[in-house]
Amino acid sequence: MAAVVGSIGEARFAASALNGLNEGQLRAASWAVYELRPEAAPVLHLSASVGIADTTRDCFAAYLGGLYQRDRSFDGVSPGHAAVLRMHADEAPTRDHREAIYRRHGVLERLSVVQRADDRSLLAVNLYHHEHQGRFTEGEVAGFAEAAPVLLAAVQRHLRMTGPGQGVPADARQALRLRCPALTDRELDVCERLLRGWSYDGIAADLGLSLATVKTYRARAFERLGMHFKSELFAAFLPRH
């Protein structure tokens, strides 16, 4: 866990922490940290993969598309408590959930450490085995359970230090506004989420807009900013390493 703790606050925390977790007995091909909120869409704070194509944000986009509304896999966690949970693909909350996330992206099993706040929001730190890895071994599960409190605390500290979005400056919205005061609130919403690495589908689900509307806001914002590609947005507003 030393590598995880040591990377707190870094822009590459998601990738560095996953590599650190894999230095021991545990072998997770991907992980994702997201927050479930009462009466609101969930928020993906960070995610990464190692040794495979990174489809974590595609998975979360599918989750945002409505699957989260029928996800009862965390319902047993009470406010003020944390828990370690394990779920095989066959145990996914619904058939749609299993097919859209687990089967489509080759995910086999999930290990989670989660904590529910008093306002009933829930932070979930999820590690995944993919089909080529087989199920988590009992040794991996035991090791994860032992490391879970430190991992949860490290993630929470990282989120407090960096704010929402992996590698995105906390003042990204203000930086966008200073660069182009003509940007509307919706255009700022879309650009902020693009900087976090969200897909257009994910942005649409989060903001309650159609995909076409999101792309329209993106086009208008890019025109005001004098840009044509997302790479230009990243180069202008994300820190270089």
Sequence and secondary structure as in RCSB ss.txt:
>XXXX:A:sequence
MAAVVGSIGEARFAASALNGLNEGQLRAASWAVYELRPEAAPVLHLSASVGIADTTRDCFAAYLGGLYQRDRSFD
GVSPGHAAVLRMHADEAPTRDHREAIYRRHGVLERLSVVQRADDRSLLAVNLYHHEHQGRFTEGEVAGFAEAAPV
LLAAVQRHLRMTGPGQGVPADARQALRLRCPALTDRELDVCERLLRGWSYDGIAADLGLSLATVKTYRARAFERL
GMHFKSELFAAFLPRH
>XXXX:A:secstr
 HHHHHTTT TTHHHHHHHHHTTSS   SEEEEEEEETTEEEEEEEEEESSS   HHHHHHHHHTTGGGG  TTT
T  TT EEEEEEEGGG SSHHHIIIIIITTTEEEEEEEEEE TTS EEEEEEEEEGGG S  HHHHHHHHHHHHH
HHHHHHHHHHHH SSTT  TTHHHHHHHH TT  HHHHHHHHHHHTT  HHHHHHHHT  HHHHHHHHHHHHHHH
T  SHHHHHHHHS   
